Amino acid sequence: MRASVTEPKNKLFADAGNDSKSLDEINGSVEVPKNAGFWRTLLSYTGPGVLIAVGYMDPGNWITSISGGAQFKYSLLSVVLISSLIAMLLQAMAARLGIVTGKDLAQLTRERTSKRTGFILWIITELAIMATDIAEIIGSAIALELLFKIPLIVGILITTADVLILLLLMKLGFRKIEAVVATLVAVILLVFSYEVFLSKPEMGPLFAGYVPSAKIVTNKSMLYLALGIVGATIMPHDLYLGSSISQTRAVDRKDHKAVAKALKFSTIDSNIQLTIAFIVNSLLLILGAALFFGTNSSVGRFVDLFNSLSNSHVIGAIASPVLSMLFAIALLSSGQSSTITGTLSGQIIMEGFIHLKMPLWAQRLVTRLLSVSPVLAFAIYYHGNEAKIENLLTFSQVLLSIALPFAIVPLVKFTSDKKLMGEFANRTWMKYTAWTCAVVLVGLNIYLILQTMGL
């Protein structure tokens, strides 16, 4: 079994290090200690998981989770839990693919398809990146309006300048990017932990909500929202991103023990950070229950949430404009952290699918302008009406749902291929679990698309 790594039999595995690397400027740029203890080693591998976790708590996920709490209180917490467990499995597989083969999901998919098919897949995946960007743009622009009274149209234009943020961070090193995103995630976690603490949730029913209930399936409205939570949680671009940034750690792929060690600690890092994302999504749902369950208040817009947090009748006498400001800060943090990971994903997909290497600023500017254009057009047409603009979030989720199968199916197929992965191929239980999850997720997303289109 050892020979599958030290003396690879398949050409792809043998040539992995000779071809162009994924995110070449940061690939293998972070050194890891060879004989350090558990905690020091884990610290050296901690970082990529943070960037991955951001995709599971971006502005596009907020409304779904909060709506779940507003309509059904704690009942859909079990769906948040199941979605998070599926995410952990898929992201561990994405990291496994990158570390073992030295190539990311986009590169491998392109290599194993025709030129025409690869181009079509690239277009689909680029649309998914744009869809993710749309949610980030809307979230960031609304946060700027809530915090600084900046008109929405101006806020949308400001978001195009965030290309400068990543360009600066790239010059400082990948660990700096990880640190900045980790700080933004910490802000989100602390803000919602504090606000949920003030809401004084009922702990018994809350924990009971993590136990799956048959009524989720029998209640049509609850089922639809549950499918929305699952369908919006697994982001296709995150799988491409995970397969690439797992390679930022310097690992000798000819050393069996080094590869096994990298897989172990990368998986631990990913699971820890996705657990934090799970907590954040749970807090959002719990906050939605505290703000809106049993009331006639409207729900579904960021402005509604902002206004409700300053209403003393919603979260007791402690509620104040400070809570609203904290919410807006968390929203801005979410939008900006998602922007950073979206930029990296865009570069991975462009280089992997069509082998087009552009300067990062040019690639980011093109992608961002394509994403900003429909949002800006809507904003101008509807005179900055937030409700109308936020309707684009629904459209963006449809695009993500369409792109999802084209990321999950190849990922499961590649990581289960013993010729490609050697001894590090998925174990039997993992393979069948992953295929089951893939089929279920694809089915759920098809259902969501049809429902959204009114079919």
C-alpha positions as CSV (number, residue, x, y, z in Angstrom):
1,M,0.0,0.0,0.0
2,R,2.9,2.3,0.8
3,A,4.1,2.1,-2.8
4,S,1.0,3.9,-4.0
5,V,2.5,7.1,-2.6
6,T,6.3,6.7,-2.8
7,E,6.1,5.0,-6.2
8,P,2.9,6.1,-7.8
9,K,1.7,3.9,-10.6
10,N,-0.7,6.3,-12.3
11,K,0.6,9.1,-14.5
12,L,-1.6,11.8,-12.9
13,F,-0.3,11.1,-9.5
14,A,3.3,11.0,-10.6
15,D,3.1,14.2,-12.5
16,A,1.1,16.1,-9.9
17,G,4.1,18.2,-8.8
18,N,5.3,18.9,-12.4
19,D,2.2,20.7,-13.7
20,S,1.1,24.2,-12.9
21,K,0.1,24.4,-9.3
22,S,-3.2,25.6,-7.9
23,L,-2.8,29.1,-6.6
24,D,0.9,28.9,-7.5
25,E,1.9,32.0,-5.6
26,I,0.8,30.5,-2.2
27,N,1.0,26.8,-2.9
28,G,3.3,25.2,-0.3
29,S,4.1,28.6,1.1
30,V,3.3,27.7,4.8
31,E,5.9,25.5,6.5
32,V,4.8,22.9,9.0
33,P,6.9,21.5,11.9
34,K,8.1,17.9,11.4
35,N,8.6,16.7,14.9
36,A,6.4,19.0,16.9
37,G,3.7,18.1,19.4
38,F,-0.1,17.8,18.6
39,W,-1.1,21.4,19.4
40,R,1.8,23.1,17.7
41,T,1.2,21.0,14.6
42,L,-2.5,21.7,14.7
43,L,-1.8,25.4,15.0
44,S,0.4,25.3,11.8
45,Y,-2.4,23.6,9.9
46,T,-5.1,25.9,11.3
47,G,-6.3,28.5,8.8
48,P,-7.7,27.0,5.6
49,G,-10.7,25.7,7.5
50,V,-11.5,29.3,8.5
51,L,-11.7,30.4,4.9
52,I,-13.9,27.3,4.1
53,A,-16.2,28.0,7.0
54,V,-17.0,31.5,5.8
55,G,-18.9,30.1,2.9
56,Y,-21.3,28.4,5.3
57,M,-22.3,31.6,7.0
58,D,-22.3,34.2,4.3
59,P,-25.1,36.8,3.9
60,G,-27.0,34.4,1.6
61,N,-27.4,31.9,4.5
62,W,-28.6,34.4,7.1
63,I,-32.1,35.0,5.9
64,T,-32.8,31.3,5.5
65,S,-31.7,30.4,9.0
66,I,-33.5,33.4,10.6
67,S,-36.7,32.6,8.7
68,G,-36.5,29.0,10.0
69,G,-36.5,30.3,13.6
70,A,-39.2,32.9,12.9
71,Q,-41.6,30.4,11.4
72,F,-40.9,27.2,13.3
73,K,-38.9,28.3,16.4
74,Y,-36.3,25.7,17.2
75,S,-37.7,22.8,15.1
76,L,-35.3,23.2,12.2
77,L,-32.1,23.2,14.3
78,S,-31.8,19.5,13.4
79,V,-31.6,20.5,9.8
80,V,-28.8,22.9,10.5
81,L,-27.0,20.1,12.3
82,I,-27.4,17.5,9.5
83,S,-26.3,20.1,6.9
84,S,-23.2,20.8,8.9
85,L,-22.3,17.2,9.2
86,I,-22.6,16.7,5.4
87,A,-20.4,19.8,4.9
88,M,-17.7,18.3,7.2
89,L,-17.7,15.1,5.1
90,L,-17.5,16.9,1.8
91,Q,-14.9,19.4,2.8
92,A,-12.7,16.7,4.3
93,M,-12.9,14.9,1.0
94,A,-12.0,18.2,-0.9
95,A,-8.9,18.6,1.3
96,R,-8.0,14.9,0.8
97,L,-8.1,15.4,-3.0
98,G,-5.8,18.4,-3.0
99,I,-3.3,17.0,-0.5
100,V,-2.9,13.6,-2.1
101,T,-3.0,14.5,-5.8
102,G,-1.4,18.0,-5.7
103,K,-4.2,19.2,-7.9
104,D,-7.5,20.9,-7.1
105,L,-11.0,19.9,-8.1
106,A,-11.2,22.3,-11.1
107,Q,-7.9,21.0,-12.5
108,L,-8.9,17.3,-12.2
109,T,-12.4,17.9,-13.6
110,R,-10.9,19.7,-16.6
111,E,-8.3,17.0,-17.2
112,R,-10.9,14.3,-17.3
113,T,-13.4,16.0,-19.6
114,S,-13.3,17.2,-23.2
115,K,-12.4,20.8,-24.1
116,R,-16.0,21.7,-24.8
117,T,-17.4,20.0,-21.7
118,G,-14.7,21.7,-19.6
119,F,-15.7,25.1,-21.1
120,I,-19.4,24.5,-20.2
121,L,-18.5,23.4,-16.7
122,W,-16.3,26.6,-16.3
123,I,-19.3,28.8,-17.4
124,I,-21.6,27.1,-14.9
125,T,-19.0,27.4,-12.1
126,E,-18.3,31.0,-12.9
127,L,-22.0,31.7,-12.6
128,A,-21.9,30.1,-9.2
129,I,-19.1,32.5,-8.2
130,M,-21.2,35.4,-9.5
131,A,-24.2,34.2,-7.5
132,T,-22.1,34.0,-4.3
133,D,-20.8,37.5,-5.1
134,I,-24.3,38.9,-5.4
135,A,-25.2,37.9,-1.9
136,E,-21.9,39.4,-0.6
137,I,-22.5,42.6,-2.5
138,I,-26.0,43.0,-1.2
139,G,-25.1,42.2,2.3
140,S,-22.1,44.5,2.4
141,A,-23.9,47.4,0.7
142,I,-26.9,47.2,3.1
143,A,-24.5,47.0,6.0
144,L,-22.8,50.2,4.8
145,E,-26.2,51.9,4.5
146,L,-27.3,50.8,8.0
147,L,-24.0,51.8,9.6
148,F,-23.1,55.0,7.8
149,K,-26.3,56.0,6.0
150,I,-24.5,55.5,2.7
151,P,-27.0,55.3,-0.2
152,L,-27.4,51.8,-1.4
153,I,-26.3,52.5,-4.9
154,V,-23.1,54.2,-3.6
155,G,-22.5,51.2,-1.2
156,I,-22.7,48.8,-4.2
157,L,-20.1,50.8,-6.0
158,I,-17.9,50.8,-3.0
159,T,-17.9,47.0,-2.9
160,T,-16.1,46.9,-6.2
161,A,-13.1,48.4,-4.5
162,D,-12.6,45.4,-2.2
163,V,-10.3,44.0,-4.8
164,L,-7.6,46.2,-3.2
165,I,-8.1,44.5,0.2
166,L,-7.1,41.0,-1.1
167,L,-4.3,42.4,-3.3
168,L,-2.8,44.0,-0.2
169,L,-3.2,40.8,1.9
170,M,-1.7,38.6,-0.8
171,K,1.5,40.7,-0.6
172,L,1.6,40.2,3.2
173,G,1.3,36.3,3.0
174,F,-1.4,33.7,3.1
175,R,-1.2,33.5,6.9
176,K,-2.3,37.1,7.1
177,I,-5.3,36.4,5.0
178,E,-6.2,33.5,7.3
179,A,-5.8,35.8,10.3
180,V,-8.0,38.6,8.9
181,V,-10.8,36.2,8.0
182,A,-10.5,34.5,11.4
183,T,-11.0,37.9,13.0
184,L,-14.1,38.7,11.0
185,V,-15.5,35.3,11.8
186,A,-14.8,35.9,15.5
187,V,-16.7,39.2,15.3
188,I,-19.8,37.4,13.8
189,L,-19.7,34.7,16.4
190,L,-19.3,37.1,19.3
191,V,-22.1,39.4,18.1
192,F,-24.7,36.7,17.7
193,S,-23.6,34.9,20.9
194,Y,-24.2,38.2,22.8
195,E,-27.5,38.9,21.2
196,V,-28.8,35.4,21.7
197,F,-27.7,35.5,25.3
198,L,-29.8,38.6,25.8
199,S,-32.8,36.9,24.1
200,K,-32.9,34.3,26.9
201,P,-33.9,31.3,24.8
202,E,-35.7,28.3,26.3
203,M,-32.9,25.8,26.7
204,G,-35.0,22.7,26.9
205,P,-36.9,23.2,23.7
206,L,-33.7,24.6,22.1
207,F,-31.7,21.3,22.6
208,A,-34.8,19.3,21.7
209,G,-34.7,21.1,18.3
210,Y,-31.5,19.3,17.4
211,V,-33.4,16.0,17.4
212,P,-35.0,15.3,13.9
213,S,-38.8,15.3,13.9
214,A,-41.2,13.6,11.5
215,K,-43.2,16.9,11.2
216,I,-40.3,18.3,9.1
217,V,-41.3,15.9,6.4
218,T,-45.1,16.0,6.9
219,N,-45.4,19.8,7.1
220,K,-45.1,21.2,3.6
221,S,-44.0,24.7,4.6
222,M,-41.5,23.3,7.1
223,L,-40.1,20.8,4.5
224,Y,-39.6,23.6,1.9
225,L,-37.7,25.8,4.4
226,A,-35.7,22.8,5.6
227,L,-34.7,22.1,2.0
228,G,-33.8,25.7,1.6
229,I,-31.4,25.5,4.6
230,V,-29.8,22.3,3.3
231,G,-29.6,23.5,-0.3
232,A,-28.1,26.9,0.6
233,T,-25.6,25.5,3.0
234,I,-23.4,23.5,0.7
235,M,-21.7,26.0,-1.6
236,P,-20.1,24.6,-4.8
237,H,-17.2,27.1,-4.8
238,D,-16.2,26.0,-1.3
239,L,-15.4,22.5,-2.6
240,Y,-13.0,24.0,-5.2
241,L,-11.5,26.3,-2.7
242,G,-11.0,23.5,-0.1
243,S,-9.2,21.3,-2.6
244,S,-6.8,24.1,-3.4
245,I,-6.0,25.9,-0.2
246,S,-5.3,22.6,1.6
247,Q,-2.1,22.6,-0.5
248,T,-0.8,25.8,1.0
249,R,1.0,23.7,3.6
250,A,4.4,22.4,2.5
251,V,4.0,18.6,2.3
252,D,6.3,16.0,0.7
253,R,3.9,13.8,-1.2
254,K,6.5,11.1,-1.6
255,D,6.4,10.7,2.2
256,H,3.5,8.4,3.3
257,K,3.6,9.6,6.9
258,A,3.7,13.3,5.9
259,V,0.7,12.9,3.6
260,A,-1.2,11.0,6.3
261,K,-0.3,13.6,8.9
262,A,-1.4,16.5,6.6
263,L,-4.8,14.7,6.0
264,K,-5.3,14.2,9.7
265,F,-4.6,17.8,10.8
266,S,-6.3,19.4,7.8
267,T,-9.5,17.4,8.6
268,I,-9.3,18.5,12.2
269,D,-8.9,22.1,11.3
270,S,-11.8,21.9,8.8
271,N,-14.1,20.2,11.3
272,I,-13.3,22.7,14.1
273,Q,-14.1,25.7,11.8
274,L,-17.2,24.2,10.4
275,T,-18.4,23.5,13.9
276,I,-18.1,27.3,14.5
277,A,-20.1,27.8,11.3
278,F,-22.7,25.4,12.7
279,I,-22.8,27.4,15.9
280,V,-23.3,30.7,14.0
281,N,-26.1,29.3,11.9
282,S,-27.7,27.9,15.0
283,L,-27.5,31.3,16.7
284,L,-29.1,32.9,13.6
285,L,-32.0,30.5,13.8
286,I,-32.4,31.0,17.5
287,L,-32.2,34.8,17.1
288,G,-34.9,34.6,14.4
289,A,-37.1,32.7,16.9
290,A,-36.5,35.3,19.6
291,L,-37.2,38.2,17.2
292,F,-40.2,37.0,15.2
293,F,-41.7,33.7,16.3
294,G,-45.3,34.3,17.5
295,T,-45.3,37.9,16.3
296,N,-46.8,39.5,13.3
297,S,-43.6,41.2,12.4
298,S,-42.2,40.8,8.9
299,V,-39.1,38.7,8.3
300,G,-36.9,38.0,5.4
301,R,-35.0,41.3,5.0
302,F,-31.8,42.6,6.6
303,V,-33.5,45.9,7.4
304,D,-36.3,44.1,9.3
305,L,-33.7,42.4,11.5
306,F,-31.8,45.6,12.0
307,N,-35.0,47.4,13.1
308,S,-36.3,44.6,15.3
309,L,-33.0,44.5,17.3
310,S,-33.6,48.1,18.4
311,N,-37.2,47.4,19.5
312,S,-37.3,46.9,23.3
313,H,-40.5,44.9,22.9
314,V,-38.7,42.2,21.0
315,I,-35.8,41.2,23.1
316,G,-36.8,42.6,26.5
317,A,-35.8,46.0,27.9
318,I,-32.1,45.5,27.1
319,A,-32.6,45.8,23.4
320,S,-31.2,49.0,22.0
321,P,-29.7,50.6,18.9
322,V,-26.4,49.2,20.0
323,L,-27.7,45.7,19.1
324,S,-28.7,46.9,15.7
325,M,-25.3,48.4,15.1
326,L,-23.7,45.1,16.2
327,F,-25.9,43.2,13.7
328,A,-24.8,45.5,10.9
329,I,-21.1,45.1,11.8
330,A,-21.5,41.4,11.8
331,L,-23.3,41.6,8.4
332,L,-20.4,43.7,7.0
333,S,-17.9,41.3,8.4
334,S,-19.7,38.4,6.8
335,G,-19.8,40.1,3.4
336,Q,-16.1,41.1,3.5
337,S,-14.8,37.7,4.7
338,S,-16.9,36.0,2.0
339,T,-15.5,38.4,-0.6
340,I,-11.9,37.3,0.2
341,T,-12.7,33.6,-0.2
342,G,-14.8,34.3,-3.3
343,T,-11.8,35.9,-4.9
344,L,-9.6,33.0,-4.3
345,S,-12.3,30.6,-5.6
346,G,-12.6,32.6,-8.8
347,Q,-8.9,32.4,-9.4
348,I,-8.8,28.6,-8.8
349,I,-11.7,28.0,-11.1
350,M,-10.4,30.2,-13.9
351,E,-6.9,28.7,-13.8
352,G,-8.1,25.1,-13.4
353,F,-10.8,25.0,-16.0
354,I,-9.5,27.1,-18.8
355,H,-5.8,27.4,-17.9
356,L,-6.1,31.2,-18.0
357,K,-3.6,33.0,-15.8
358,M,-4.5,36.6,-15.2
359,P,-3.1,39.1,-12.7
360,L,-5.2,38.7,-9.6
361,W,-6.3,42.3,-9.8
362,A,-7.6,41.8,-13.3
363,Q,-9.3,38.5,-12.6
364,R,-11.0,40.0,-9.5
365,L,-12.0,43.1,-11.2
366,V,-13.6,41.3,-14.1
367,T,-15.5,38.9,-11.8
368,R,-16.6,41.6,-9.5
369,L,-17.8,43.9,-12.3
370,L,-19.9,41.0,-13.7
371,S,-21.4,40.4,-10.3
372,V,-22.0,44.1,-9.5
373,S,-23.7,44.9,-12.8
374,P,-27.0,43.1,-12.2
375,V,-27.2,44.3,-8.6
376,L,-26.4,47.9,-9.6
377,A,-28.9,47.7,-12.5
378,F,-31.6,46.5,-10.1
379,A,-30.7,49.2,-7.6
380,I,-31.0,52.0,-10.2
381,Y,-34.2,50.6,-11.7
382,Y,-35.9,50.3,-8.2
383,H,-34.4,53.5,-6.9
384,G,-32.4,51.8,-4.1
385,N,-35.4,49.8,-2.8
386,E,-33.8,47.2,-0.5
387,A,-36.7,44.8,-0.6
388,K,-36.6,44.6,-4.4
389,I,-32.8,44.2,-4.5
390,E,-32.8,41.5,-1.9
391,N,-35.0,39.5,-4.2
392,L,-31.8,38.8,-6.2
393,L,-30.8,36.6,-3.3
394,T,-33.4,34.1,-4.3
395,F,-32.1,34.1,-7.9
396,S,-28.5,33.7,-6.7
397,Q,-29.5,30.6,-4.6
398,V,-31.0,29.0,-7.8
399,L,-27.7,29.5,-9.6
400,L,-25.9,27.9,-6.8
401,S,-28.3,25.0,-6.7
402,I,-27.7,24.4,-10.5
403,A,-23.9,24.4,-10.1
404,L,-23.8,22.1,-7.0
405,P,-24.0,18.7,-8.7
406,F,-21.2,19.7,-11.0
407,A,-18.9,20.0,-8.0
408,I,-20.2,17.2,-5.7
409,V,-20.3,14.4,-8.2
410,P,-16.7,14.8,-9.5
411,L,-15.4,15.2,-5.9
412,V,-17.0,12.0,-4.7
413,K,-15.9,10.1,-7.9
414,F,-12.3,11.3,-7.7
415,T,-11.7,10.7,-4.0
416,S,-13.2,7.2,-4.3
417,D,-10.9,6.3,-7.2
418,K,-8.1,4.1,-5.9
419,K,-6.0,4.5,-9.1
420,L,-6.0,8.3,-8.4
421,M,-5.9,8.3,-4.6
422,G,-4.0,5.1,-3.8
423,E,-4.4,4.0,-0.2
424,F,-5.9,7.4,0.6
425,A,-9.1,6.7,-1.4
426,N,-12.4,7.0,0.5
427,R,-13.1,4.1,2.8
428,T,-16.1,2.0,2.0
429,W,-18.4,3.6,4.6
430,M,-17.3,7.1,3.6
431,K,-17.8,6.4,-0.2
432,Y,-21.3,5.2,0.2
433,T,-22.2,7.9,2.7
434,A,-20.8,10.5,0.3
435,W,-22.7,9.1,-2.6
436,T,-25.9,9.0,-0.6
437,C,-25.4,12.6,0.5
438,A,-24.6,13.6,-3.1
439,V,-27.8,12.0,-4.5
440,V,-29.9,13.5,-1.7
441,L,-28.4,17.0,-2.2
442,V,-28.8,16.9,-5.9
443,G,-32.5,15.8,-5.5
444,L,-33.2,18.5,-3.0
445,N,-31.7,21.2,-5.1
446,I,-33.7,20.1,-8.2
447,Y,-36.8,20.3,-6.0
448,L,-35.8,23.7,-4.8
449,I,-35.3,24.9,-8.4
450,L,-38.6,23.6,-9.5
451,Q,-40.4,25.2,-6.5
452,T,-38.7,28.5,-7.0
453,M,-39.7,28.5,-10.7
454,G,-43.3,27.6,-9.6
455,L,-43.3,24.2,-11.4
